[in-house]
Amino acid sequence: MRLKLISFLWILFIIPLNACQMDDDDRCTADYVWNSEQAACLVPVDTDVSDTSEPQDGLGDPCWKDEDCTVEDYSHCLLDPTDASVEGMCTTGDCDYDLCGGDFQCCDCIGIDLLGWDTPYCVDATSASFLSALCTCE
């Protein structure tokens, strides 16, 4: 009887441990992939498509304020609203795909209160992958 009780208690202990495990492929919906480094579901980056357009001079240059961006077309310093200690990047507002070029994408995040954007901006591919969960990036 005592052996049955110990076996029963052991099963009760093991079942909850196995029930909490989730395969990485099951963490996200069909349009997203799990990124364990960021602990988030992200839009997969298409590595088979290479962008043949040239990167624009000044786009993506590091900055802390608009005055740091010296190229006229990319004179806005886009900072991370969640981390003021991170350097921003020079970009332009009211963008489209052709204006961004290179590995940059135009992301429209108007209406996302956390970002406070009033126009779409050109952002690098890594940022676009993260933002695309909330915004429209192309």
C-alpha positions as CSV (number, residue, x, y, z in Angstrom):
1,M,0.0,0.0,0.0
2,R,2.8,2.4,0.9
3,L,4.6,1.7,-2.4
4,K,1.4,2.4,-4.4
5,L,1.0,5.7,-2.5
6,I,4.6,6.7,-3.3
7,S,4.2,5.8,-6.9
8,F,1.0,7.8,-7.1
9,L,2.6,10.9,-5.5
10,W,5.5,10.6,-7.9
11,I,3.2,10.6,-10.9
12,L,1.4,13.7,-9.5
13,F,4.8,15.4,-9.3
14,I,6.0,14.5,-12.8
15,I,2.8,15.3,-14.8
16,P,2.7,19.0,-14.0
17,L,6.4,19.4,-15.0
18,N,5.8,17.8,-18.4
19,A,2.6,19.8,-18.9
20,C,4.4,23.1,-18.7
21,Q,6.8,22.3,-21.5
22,M,6.2,23.8,-24.9
23,D,8.0,23.2,-28.2
24,D,9.4,26.4,-29.7
25,D,7.5,25.7,-32.9
26,D,4.2,25.9,-31.0
27,R,4.8,29.2,-29.2
28,C,3.8,31.5,-32.1
29,T,1.0,31.7,-34.7
30,A,1.6,30.7,-38.3
31,D,2.9,34.1,-39.4
32,Y,5.6,34.3,-36.7
33,V,8.7,32.4,-35.5
34,W,10.0,32.1,-31.9
35,N,13.2,34.0,-31.2
36,S,14.7,32.7,-28.0
37,E,17.2,35.5,-27.6
38,Q,14.4,38.1,-27.5
39,A,11.9,35.7,-26.0
40,A,9.3,36.9,-28.5
41,C,7.4,35.9,-31.6
42,L,8.8,37.7,-34.6
43,V,8.0,37.9,-38.3
44,P,10.5,35.7,-40.1
45,V,13.1,37.6,-42.1
46,D,13.3,36.4,-45.7
47,T,17.0,35.6,-46.1
48,D,16.5,34.3,-49.7
49,V,15.6,37.7,-51.1
50,S,18.6,40.1,-51.5
51,D,17.9,43.8,-51.8
52,T,19.8,45.1,-54.7
53,S,19.1,48.8,-54.0
54,E,21.9,50.8,-52.6
55,P,21.8,52.0,-49.0
56,Q,21.2,55.7,-48.8
57,D,24.0,58.0,-47.5
58,G,23.1,59.2,-44.0
59,L,20.3,56.7,-43.4
60,G,21.0,54.7,-40.2
61,D,23.8,57.0,-39.1
62,P,24.0,57.0,-35.2
63,C,22.6,60.0,-33.4
64,W,21.3,61.4,-30.1
65,K,19.4,64.4,-31.6
66,D,18.3,65.7,-35.0
67,E,21.3,68.0,-35.3
68,D,23.5,64.9,-35.4
69,C,21.9,63.9,-38.7
70,T,23.8,65.9,-41.4
71,V,22.2,64.5,-44.6
72,E,19.2,66.6,-45.6
73,D,17.0,63.7,-46.6
74,Y,17.6,61.8,-43.3
75,S,17.6,64.7,-40.8
76,H,15.4,63.1,-38.1
77,C,17.0,61.2,-35.2
78,L,14.7,58.3,-34.3
79,L,15.3,57.3,-30.7
80,D,14.1,54.2,-28.8
81,P,11.2,55.4,-26.6
82,T,11.7,52.5,-24.2
83,D,15.4,53.0,-23.6
84,A,16.9,56.5,-23.6
85,S,20.4,55.1,-23.1
86,V,20.4,53.5,-26.6
87,E,21.8,55.6,-29.5
88,G,19.2,56.4,-32.2
89,M,19.5,56.4,-36.0
90,C,19.1,59.1,-38.6
91,T,16.1,58.5,-40.7
92,T,13.3,60.3,-42.5
93,G,9.6,60.5,-41.9
94,D,6.8,60.0,-44.4
95,C,8.8,57.3,-46.1
96,D,8.1,54.7,-48.8
97,Y,10.1,51.6,-49.9
98,D,12.1,53.5,-52.5
99,L,13.1,56.2,-50.1
100,C,14.5,53.7,-47.6
101,G,16.5,51.4,-49.8
102,G,19.3,49.0,-48.8
103,D,18.4,46.8,-45.9
104,F,16.0,49.5,-44.5
105,Q,12.2,49.2,-44.5
106,C,9.4,51.8,-44.2
107,C,7.4,51.1,-41.0
108,D,4.1,52.7,-40.4
109,C,3.5,52.6,-36.6
110,I,1.1,55.6,-36.4
111,G,-1.4,54.9,-33.6
112,I,1.0,52.9,-31.4
113,D,1.0,55.1,-28.4
114,L,4.2,53.7,-26.9
115,L,6.2,54.9,-30.0
116,G,4.4,58.2,-30.5
117,W,5.0,58.2,-34.2
118,D,3.1,60.7,-36.3
119,T,4.5,59.5,-39.6
120,P,6.1,56.3,-41.1
121,Y,9.9,56.0,-40.7
122,C,12.7,54.1,-42.4
123,V,14.2,51.6,-40.0
124,D,16.9,48.8,-40.2
125,A,15.8,45.2,-41.0
126,T,16.3,44.1,-37.3
127,S,14.0,46.9,-36.0
128,A,11.5,46.3,-38.8
129,S,11.3,42.6,-37.8
130,F,10.5,43.5,-34.2
131,L,8.1,46.4,-35.2
132,S,6.2,44.3,-37.7
133,A,4.4,42.6,-34.9
134,L,2.7,46.0,-34.2
135,C,3.2,48.0,-37.3
136,T,3.1,47.7,-41.1
137,C,6.6,47.4,-42.5
138,E,7.6,47.1,-46.2
